[in-house]
Amino acid sequence: MYCKAAALAACLVALSCSRPTATPGLERIAILRFENLSLDPSLDWAGRAFSEIITRELMTAPGAYAIPFERLHGSDATFGNRPLAAPGISAERSLALAAGANRVAYGEYAIRSGRVEARLTLEDPQSGKITQVLTTSAAAGDIAGAASELARQLSSGAAPYLTRNSAALQAYVSGLESLDPQERTRRLEEAMVADPAFAPPYYLLAELLVQRRDRAGALALLDQASAHGAAMPEFERARIARDEAGLRGDTAAVQKALATSARLAPNDPVLWRALGQTALSRHDYAQSVEAYRKSLAIEPDDVATLNQLGYAAAYAGDLETAIGTLERYGALRPTEVNPLDSLGDVNLLLGQLRAAENFYLQAAKKNPAPQNGGEFFKAAVARLMTGDIVGADGLAQQFLNARAAAKDPMVDFHKAQWAWISGRRKDAYERMAAFARSAESGPARELASQAYSALALWSLALGNRSEAAQMAQRAVPLAGPDTVALATVAGFLSQPSGSAAEWAARAGRQFPEPAQKPVRDLALVYALLADRQFPAAAQALQPLNEAASPAVEDTVPILLAWADLETGKPKEAAPLLRFNPLPALSGVKPFTVFYFPRLFYLRGRVAALAGNTDQARAQFQLFRQLSGDRPLQWGEEASAGR
């Protein structure tokens, strides 16, 4: 199972979360907050300044990976919030171990005779042995100088810190440790005023603005930071460019900035993982595989990255690497189901349907919660795609039995959905209508909304817009929090035919909020396809295909191939049909009607146009088998031999 990365912004936030297993040859060092041994509490801020400066100066040093503050505290939710201003040896040690540190550094400082004196102790947490003790002193006001000297003693490759302005440094670390958003904002703004070329306050404050849904403010702030880029190190410029591109939705620029960051900090596995994920979303499978491999070279036992590399290799067409990688994942987690599920997925993606079915069934056998039955459903879809409807029915029945045993009120809904995708559309429609009426008059009104939405989509596919509108009208008032989006989209699609411009205007009115853009874009695409506005659909689908991860939005390429074929672009359509879409553990996806079994019809058309008669015949035959007793009426199926 591929773990969805929620959107680009979530991917960037994931840069702060990692719980890896370290490579023995690489020092993963956590610099904990220093302890103030002086009698002056006004110097407490320097404790965080020491750890921040040393960590940042080691970030690009060879042979080491210094774990930054945001990743160190990424486990706060698990271990409980720790007082950020407490000495790190008491408050951050467990966080360091959770982040995979194989070296822990902690220190103390005090002001004596007009000088700051500091000591840093380096410990091997596995043996408990102290491996190094470093000391330094500097003028009392030169905290940055003292910290930098300790960093240079740790590594000759330490880079200069980003500011020597004491006021900027104090304001920044005070803001970093503040839990009050207003106080944090004020201190970060003070840091930027004190040193306009000091990068960290900009991107930390930009994150706060994004959390407040002030995207425009965050972009303006990052633009302001970019204006000072000439005075910043390349790594900071790349970080700002990455965040700015992420807010603008420019995944190409995000990928470029991540590649720069990973080149400059090659021991940071989280950067390599982010690059792998972004490259995968842009269909740059070669770079995705390379980036995941570099992350695994640092953390070879990181099972999440092994899983992701398995999918990236499959999309790159390298099934052997995908299988080998996922088998290693399985060896590291022999009791888990997900490695087997992922092995099923990568085989299904590349058309190895019997192998996929076998892995799904192995996963079902191992599943500690077999009542969910999802692996049986995926196995059933794999068998269905071979044309063996009877065999697929048997596997689907195991899914339905599991759902019944779990007392799932949606069992009859699932039965209707299966009847539809296996070609028995008349039976499916009657079953779904009966389920909707029954649920409508009982306590599960929201389930009735979901059923009426499905009926609306099916009616639309069968060419009956008036009936689709009637079903959607029943769905909307019954909808609850989990079904209102589906009911709204079903109602939108069921409107009368219109021009491409009219559909775009309707989409803008129906989904006006910026946060609704993903739904608005897909709803418009479905509407244009259903209304046979293929040039406009192709135009709308192209940016979606370029920005959507194939493992998350694996149906977008099929929809684009449909539009391309209808607009006379078979060569562009062919590569878009290479992969099979992955079934969900929860059953049939709501908009499956748009691409299944259409996928086989489209492949048949591409093969026929390329002169591959036998291949075309086989695909058309499979399409006809799964179209069943009431084929879709969107017009183009006639060429499949109907």
N, C-alpha and C positions, 0 to 999 in steps of 0.2 A: 504494500500500500504506500503510495506516494504521499508525503506530508505536505499539504498545501501551504504555500507561503502566501499569506493573505494579500496581497498587494505589495507594491514596491516599498511603500513606507514601512510596512511590517517587516519586510526583508531587511531594511536598513536598521530597524530597531533590533532585529535578531543579531546584529553585530555585537550587541552587548550581552548576549546570553550564550554561554557555552559551558558544558560540564564534561571535559574531555579526559582521555587517558594519555599521559605524556609519553613522548618518545624518550627512551633512556639517554640518548646522546644529546638532547637539547635541554638547556636549562630553562625551565618555566618558573620564573621568579616573581613572587608577589612581594612588593614593597609595602609593608603595613604602615599605618599612621604612626609617626614618632610620638614619644611621650615628653611632655614639658616638665623638666625637673627643676625649673626655676620657681620662684615664689610669685611670679608675675603672671596672672591668668590672661592678661591682655596679649600674651605671646602664644596662646593656645593655637591660634590659626596656623602658626608655623609648622605644627605637627603634620597637618595635611599638605602643606607646601613642600616639605621634605619628600614625602612619598610621591606626590605628583611630579615634581621636578625629576627625581631619579627615574621614575617609571617612564616618563616621556623621553628622557635622554637615552634610555636603553632600548627604545622602541625599534630603532633601525640598526641596532648594534648586531654584529654577526655572532652566531652561536648562542643567542639568548632570545627569550620571548618574555617581555615584561607585561604582566597582566594589568590592564588599565582599570581605573576606579569603577567605571560603569559595568565592566564584566565581573569584577570582584564582587560587586554588590548586586549582581544579577540573581543571586541565590537568596536575597533577603526574604522573599516571600516564603521560601522553603524553611529557612533557619530562623525566621523572625527578624523583624527590623532591629538593627543594632544601633546604639548611639554613635552617630558618625564622628563626633568629636572625642570619643573615648580612645585611649591608646590602642593601637592596632593589635598588639600582642594579646590583649584580652577580648577585643571586639571583632577582629577580622581573621583570626587564625583559621577558624573552621571554614570561613568563606574561601580562604586561599586554598585549602585542601579540596574543597568542593569544586573549585575552578581548575584543579589539576596541577597545582603548583608542586614542583619537586625541590624548590628552594624557597624558604621564607626568610625575609629580611625585616628586622624591626630595629628601632633605634630610640635614642634619647638625645635631648639637647638642653642646654642651659646657657644663660648669659652670665659670664664671669669676667670681671675686670674690663668691661667694655668690649668683650668679644663673645661671639656665639661659639660654643664648643659642642660638637656633635659626635656621636658614636653610632655605628651601624653594625649589627650582628647578623651574620648569615648562617642559617641553620638548615640541615638536611632533615626534613620532617619525618622521613621513614626511619632513620636511625636515631633521630633526636640529637645528633652530634652537631656542635658548632664548628663550622668549617672555615670561618673567616670573621675577624673583627677589624673594622676600619674606623679611623678617627680623623677628625679635621677640625679646624677652627678658622674663623673669619671675623671681619669687623661686625659688631653687633647688629648693624642694619643690613648686612649682606647675607640674608638667609639663602638667596638663590645661589650665591657663590659657594657657600658651604655645601649645599646639596649637590651642586655640579661637581665639586671636588670628590665627593663620595661616589658619584656615578662614574667618574673617570677612573677611580681606584677599582671599581668593579669591572669596568671594561674600557679598554683603550679606544673602542669604537663608539663611545658615548658621544652623542651630538649635542651641541649647545642648546640650552633651553630657549623657549620662545619669547621670553621677556626678562629684562633685568630691572624692570620698574617695580619697586617694592609695593607701591600703592596699588598697581594693577594686579599684582600677584595676591596681595592680601584680600582685595575685594573679590577676586575670582574664587579663591578657595573658600572664602566665607559664603559666597553664593552657592558653591558646589555642595556645601554641607548643610545649607539651610533647607528645612522642610516646609517653610512658609513660602508659597509661590510669589507673593508680593515682595517679601524680603529678598528672595533669590533674584528676582528680576531687578530690583534696585541695585544689588551688589554687582551683578553682571554688567549692568549699564555703567556703573562706576568704573569697572575694570576697562571697559571699552573706551571710556573718556580718557582714562589715565594713559592707556597705550592703544591707540587705534589699530595697530598692526598685530595685536595679540589675538590670535585666532580662536582659542577655546571658548571664550565668553560668547562669541558670535553663534557658534553652532549649538552651544548649550541653551542659549536664550531662544534660538530658532526652534529647538525641540519643544520648549515651553509654549511658544506661540502656536505650534502645530497641535499640541494637546488642547489648547483653547480654541481650536478650529479657526485660527487666524492665519490661513495659508498665505494671504497677500502680505501680511506683516512679516512672516517668516522669510518669504522671498525677498522683500525689500531689505531685510537685515542681512541676508546672505549676499545680496548685490552690494551692499555697503562693505561687507568684508572683502569681497572680490576686488573692490577699488583699491584696497591696500595690499593686494596679492604680491606685488613686486617685493615687498618687505618681509614676506612670509616664506618659510621653507616649502619646498615642493610638496611634501607630505601633507601639510596643512592646506595648501591650495587644492590638492586633490580631494581632501575631505570636504571642503566647502563646495567644490564643483559637484561632488557626488550627491550631497544633500540638496543642492539647488536643482540638479537635474531630476532627482527623485520627486521633488515637489512639482516640477513641470511635467512629469510623466515622460521624460526623455530617457528611455531605457538604454539607448545607444550611448548617450553621454555618461549614464551611470556605469555602464560596463567599462567604458574607457577610463573613467576615474578610478574604479575599483582595480583595474589592471595596473594603473600607476601606483596606487597605494600598496598593492601586493608586491610589486617589484621593489618598492622602497623598504618594505617591512616583510621580507620573505619568510620570516619565522612565525608570522601571525596566521594561524590556521583559520581563524574566523573570517579574515579578509578573503582567503582563498575560497572558503565555502560560499561567501556572499557572491564572489565573482562567478563561481560555478553555477549558482542558482540564477543569477542574472543572465549569464550566457545561455543557459538552458531556455529561459523565457524568451530569448531572442532567436532561438533555433540555431545558435552557434554551438553546435554539439561538440565540435573538436575542442574549443576552448573550455567548454563546460567540463568535459572529461579530464582535460589537463589540469584545470584548477582543482577539481575534486581529488585528483591523484596527488597533487602537491599538498593539499590539506591532510590527506591520509599518510603522506610521508612523514609528517610531523606528529600526527595522532593516528597511528595505524589501527587502533581498536575503537575508533569512534563509529559506532554502529549506524548512527543517523546519516553520516557522510557515506558510509558503505552503501546504505540503501539508496541514497541519491545518486551515487556513481553508477549503481546498477541500472537505474532508469536512464541516466544520461548516455551510458554506453549503448543501451537498447535503441534509443532514438538516433544514435550515431550509426546504427546498423550493425553493431558489434555484439551479437548475442552471446558469443563465447565469453567475452569479458564481463558482460552483464551477469551471466550465470555464475562465473567464478567469483565475482565480487559478492553476490548475494549468498552464495554458499559459504563464503567466509563469515558473512554476517550471521548466518544460521549456526555456524560452528561456535561463534562467540556467544550466541543466545539460543542454546539448543532447546529451551523450553518455550520459546516464543512462537507465536503463529505468524507474525508479520513477514519473516524471511520467506516462508513458503508462499504466502499471498503475493509478495513481490515477485517471486519466481514465476508464479502464474501470470502476473501482469506482463512481465517482459516477454514471455513467450506468446501471450495473446497479442501484444502489440505488433509483433513481427510475424504473425500468422501461424505459429506453431500451436494449433488449437488443441490437439490431443494432449500435448505436454502441459499446456496451460490447465486443462481440465484436471489432469492428474495432480498437479501441485495444489490446485484449489481444494481437491478432495482430501489431500494430505493435511492441508490447513484445517479443514472442517473436522477431521479426525482428532487433531491436536488441540482444537479450540477449547479452552476451559469453560466457555459459555456457549455450548453448541445450540442452545435454544434460539440464538440469534439467527442462525441459518444462512447468513450472508454468503458464506463460501460456497454453499450449495447453489445459490442463485448464480454466482459468477461461473461456476462449473456448468450450469445449465446453459448460460449464454454462450460459453465456449463451444458446447456441443451443438447448440442451435446454429451457430455460424458455419458448421460443417454441412448443414442441410438435414441432419438427423433429428427431425422434429419429435419423433416418438421417444428417442433416447433422451432428448432434452426435457421432454415432459416428465420423465421419471425423476430426473435430477431436480426440476422445479418443484415437484411434489414434495421432495425432502425439505426444500426451503419452506414450503407452505405448512408442512407438518410441524416444523420447528417453530414457526410463527404461531400456529394454533396452540402448541404446547405452552408457549409463553403467554397465552391468552391475549394475543394481539388483536385489537378490534378492527384492524385493517386487513385481516386475512382475505376477505372477499374482494377488497380493493386490489390486493396483490394478484388474486386469481384473474380478475378482469384484465389487469395490466399484462399478465403473462399471455393470456389469450390473444390480446392485441398484437404483441410483438412476434408471436408465433404464427400469425396469419389468420386467426379466427376472429375477424373483426366484428361480424354480426353478433356472435356470442359474447364477445368482449363488451360491446356497446350495451347489450341487454343486461349483462351482469353489473356493469358499472352504474347504469341507471337504477337498477333495483337496489344496489348498495346505497346510492345517493338518497333515494326516497326513504329507505329504512333509517339511515343516519339522521336525516333531516327531521324526522319526527321523534327522535330519541335524544339522549343527553349529549351525544357526540356530534353536535351541529358543525363543528369545525371540520370534521372528517367529510361531512356532506359537501362542504365548500370545496375541498380538495377534489372530490369525485366530480362535482359539476364543472370544475375547471378542466379536468381531464376530458370530460365529454365535450366541452367547448373546443378544445384543441383538436379532438378527433373529428368533430363535425366540420371544423374548418378544413382539415385535411381531406375530408370526403367531399368538399366543395359546397357545403351547405352553410353559408354565412348567417342566414337568418336563424337556423337552429343553434349555431354556435353562439350567437348573441343571446338567445334565450337561456342557454345553459350558463353563460357568464353572468347574466342578470341574477340567476339563482345563486351563483357562487359568492358574489360580493357581499350581500348582507349576512351571510352565514360565516364569513371569514373571521378567523382569530389572528392573534399575533404571528403564528407560524404559517398561516396560509394566505394572509392578505396580499402579499406580494404576487403570488401565483395567480390569485383571483383577479388582481388588478391588471396583470399582463394579459391574461386570457380575455378580459373585457376589452382591453386596448386592441388586441389582434382581431377581435370579432366585429370591429366597426366596418362600415361599408367600404368597398373598394375606393381607392383614391390614387392620385398621382404621387410620385415620389416626394414632391415638395409638400403635398398635403400630409403625408405620413410623417415627415420630419416635423412639421408644425404641430401635429397631434402629439408626437412624442415629447416635444418641448413643453406643451401644456400639461400633459399627463404626469411627467416626471421633471418638474422644474428645478429641483434642488441640486446643487453641485454634488452632494453625496449620492444622488440617484443616478449619476452618469453611467456607471456600469450597467445598471438595469435598463436605463433609457437606450443605450447603444445596442444592447442585445434585442430588446423589444422591437426597436426600429428595424433591425436586420430580419427578424422573424416576420414582421409585417410586410416588408418589401418582398421577401421570398414567397410568402403565401399569396401575395397579390401579383406575383410574376413581374416585379419591377427589378429585373436582374442587373442591368447596368448600375443602378443606384445601390443595389445590395452589394455588388462587388466592390464599389467604391467605399461603402461603409465597413465592409468586412476586412479590407486590406490592412488598415491600422490596427484593428483588433487582432488579426493574425500575427502581426509583427510584435505586438506587446504582450500577448497571452502565453503563459507557460504551456507547452503541449501536455504536460502532466496534470494541468489544472483545467484548461479549456480545450480539451482534446477534440471537441466537435467543431470548433471554429474552422479548421482547415477543410473539413468535409463540406461545410456550408459555402465556403469560398470556392471550392472546386465546383460545386453545383452552379454557382453564379458564373464562374469562368466558362464552364461548358455551354451554358445558355447564351453567353456573349461571344462565342466563337474562339475560345482560348483553351483548346484541349491540352496543349503542351504545358501551360501554366497549371492546369488542373491535375495532371498526372502525379507529380510529386506530393501534392496535398492529400492524396488518397492512399499513401503508402502504409500508414499505421491504422490499426484497428482501435476504435475508442474503447476505453476500459469501463466495464460495468461497475456499478456501485454496490456495496454490501447491503444497502438498504432496499434494493429492488430497482425497478424501472425508473429512470430519471424523467422528470415531467415533460421535457421537450424532445424526448427520444423520437417522437413522430416525425420530426424534421429531418432526421438522418438515418433512421433504421426502419426498413431495410434499404433505403435509398442508396446507402454506401455501395451496395453491390451493383445496383443499376448504373451508378456513375462509373464504377470501375469497368463495367461492361462496355459503356459508351467509349471510354478512353481506349480500351483494348480494340474495339471495332474500328475506331478512327485510325489507330496505328496499324491496322491490318492483322492483328492477332486474333484470328477468327475463333480458334478453339478456346482461348482464354475468355473472349467475349461471351461465347455461348455458355461457358460454365458459370460466369458471373450472372448472366441474365437468368439462367435456370435457378440459381440460388435466390435471386430476387423474386422470381415468380413463386417459388415455394413459400417464401416468408411473407409475400403479399396476400396470399390466401384468398378468401372468398369475396372480399370487398376491397379491391386495390385502391390505392390513393388516387385522387382525382386532380392532382396539380398539373396534369397534362402531358408530361414528358414520358410517362411510362409506356406509351404505345410502341415506342421503338424497341422495347424489350421483348417484343413478340406477342403482345397481348392481342 
